[in-house]
Amino acid sequence: KQLYKSEEEWNIFNNGQLLSKDEINEFVTQISIWADIKIPNIICKDEYHVTDVARGWKTKIFLPVFAQNPWYICHEMSHVILYNWKNIKNDHHGPNFCYVYLKLVAWVLGTQFRKELRKLFVKNEVQISNNLV
């Protein structure tokens, strides 16, 4: 809950900047190369449904219309990364997830965005790992 609260407070998270399918494919590919993981299957929905939820699994990422932007993709790809990295506990939205998420945000969006999100994590008492376990 604290992680989602932080994202809701992060001004850019709900920005309407949607990427094209080609841009999404390239973005996910570049993140996968950075993380040294296999590129997941990308499922993008074209129509909005009120029950849609963005998801990231070991081999696929599901992006409803509202989640086809860089910030949602960073969140879901952090799940994909943790499912694929060996010897690291996949703790869903725990300290390891938050560590990877912040690293990915810094790499993709820059250190200023990482600082903004980390500040919100601290404010909302989200735990962030110092060492991945």
C-alpha positions as CSV (number, residue, x, y, z in Angstrom):
1,K,0.0,0.0,0.0
2,Q,2.8,2.4,0.8
3,L,4.5,1.8,-2.6
4,Y,1.2,2.5,-4.4
5,K,0.7,5.6,-2.3
6,S,4.1,6.9,-3.2
7,E,3.5,6.3,-6.9
8,E,0.1,8.1,-6.7
9,E,1.9,11.1,-5.1
10,W,4.7,11.0,-7.8
11,N,3.6,13.7,-10.2
12,I,4.8,11.9,-13.3
13,F,3.3,8.5,-12.6
14,N,-0.1,9.3,-13.8
15,N,1.1,11.4,-16.8
16,G,-0.8,10.6,-19.9
17,Q,2.3,10.2,-22.1
18,L,1.5,6.9,-23.8
19,L,4.0,5.1,-26.0
20,S,3.3,3.5,-29.3
21,K,3.6,-0.3,-29.6
22,D,6.9,0.0,-31.4
23,E,8.2,2.4,-28.6
24,I,7.0,-0.1,-25.9
25,N,8.8,-3.0,-27.7
26,E,12.0,-1.0,-27.9
27,F,11.7,0.2,-24.3
28,V,11.2,-3.2,-22.9
29,T,14.0,-4.6,-25.1
30,Q,16.4,-2.0,-23.8
31,I,15.5,-2.6,-20.2
32,S,15.9,-6.4,-20.7
33,I,19.4,-5.8,-22.2
34,W,20.3,-3.6,-19.3
35,A,19.0,-6.2,-16.8
36,D,20.6,-9.1,-18.7
37,I,17.3,-11.0,-18.9
38,K,15.3,-12.5,-21.7
39,I,12.9,-10.1,-23.3
40,P,9.4,-10.9,-22.0
41,N,6.4,-11.3,-24.2
42,I,4.6,-8.0,-24.3
43,I,0.8,-7.9,-24.2
44,C,-0.7,-4.5,-24.8
45,K,-4.5,-4.0,-24.6
46,D,-6.0,-1.5,-27.0
47,E,-9.2,-0.8,-25.1
48,Y,-9.7,0.3,-21.5
49,H,-11.7,-1.9,-19.1
50,V,-12.3,-0.9,-15.5
51,T,-10.9,-4.2,-14.1
52,D,-7.6,-4.0,-16.0
53,V,-4.4,-4.3,-13.9
54,A,-0.9,-4.0,-15.2
55,R,1.3,-7.1,-14.4
56,G,4.8,-8.3,-14.8
57,W,5.7,-12.0,-14.7
58,K,8.9,-14.0,-15.5
59,T,8.2,-14.3,-19.2
60,K,5.5,-11.7,-20.0
61,I,4.3,-8.2,-19.2
62,F,0.7,-7.1,-19.5
63,L,0.0,-3.4,-20.1
64,P,-3.5,-2.1,-20.2
65,V,-4.0,1.2,-22.1
66,F,-3.3,3.4,-19.0
67,A,0.0,1.5,-18.3
68,Q,1.6,2.0,-21.7
69,N,3.9,4.8,-20.4
70,P,7.5,4.7,-19.2
71,W,6.7,4.9,-15.4
72,Y,4.3,1.9,-15.4
73,I,6.6,-0.1,-17.6
74,C,9.5,0.5,-15.2
75,H,7.3,-0.8,-12.3
76,E,6.2,-3.9,-14.2
77,M,9.7,-4.6,-15.6
78,S,11.0,-4.4,-12.1
79,H,8.8,-7.5,-11.4
80,V,10.1,-9.2,-14.5
81,I,13.7,-8.5,-13.5
82,L,13.3,-9.9,-10.0
83,Y,11.5,-13.0,-11.4
84,N,14.5,-13.6,-13.6
85,W,17.5,-12.7,-11.5
86,K,18.9,-15.7,-9.8
87,N,19.9,-15.8,-6.1
88,I,17.8,-12.7,-5.3
89,K,14.6,-13.0,-3.3
90,N,11.6,-11.9,-5.3
91,D,9.8,-10.0,-2.6
92,H,7.0,-8.6,-4.8
93,H,6.8,-4.9,-3.5
94,G,9.4,-5.4,-0.8
95,P,12.9,-3.9,-0.2
96,N,14.5,-5.8,-3.1
97,F,11.8,-4.7,-5.5
98,C,12.1,-1.1,-4.5
99,Y,15.9,-1.2,-4.9
100,V,15.6,-2.6,-8.4
101,Y,12.8,-0.2,-9.3
102,L,14.8,2.9,-8.2
103,K,17.9,1.6,-10.1
104,L,15.8,1.2,-13.2
105,V,14.1,4.6,-12.8
106,A,17.5,6.2,-12.5
107,W,18.8,4.4,-15.6
108,V,15.7,5.1,-17.7
109,L,14.5,8.5,-16.5
110,G,17.6,9.9,-14.7
111,T,18.8,10.5,-11.2
112,Q,16.4,13.4,-10.5
113,F,13.4,11.1,-11.0
114,R,15.0,8.5,-8.8
115,K,15.5,11.1,-6.1
116,E,11.9,12.2,-6.3
117,L,10.5,8.7,-6.0
118,R,13.0,7.7,-3.2
119,K,12.0,10.8,-1.3
120,L,8.3,9.6,-1.5
121,F,9.3,6.1,-0.5
122,V,11.0,7.5,2.6
123,K,8.1,9.7,3.4
124,N,5.6,6.8,3.1
125,E,7.9,4.4,5.0
126,V,8.6,2.1,2.0
127,Q,11.5,-0.2,2.8
128,I,14.4,-0.1,0.3
129,S,17.1,-2.8,0.3
130,N,20.8,-1.6,0.5
131,N,22.0,-5.0,-0.6
132,L,19.9,-7.4,-2.7
133,V,19.3,-10.7,-0.8
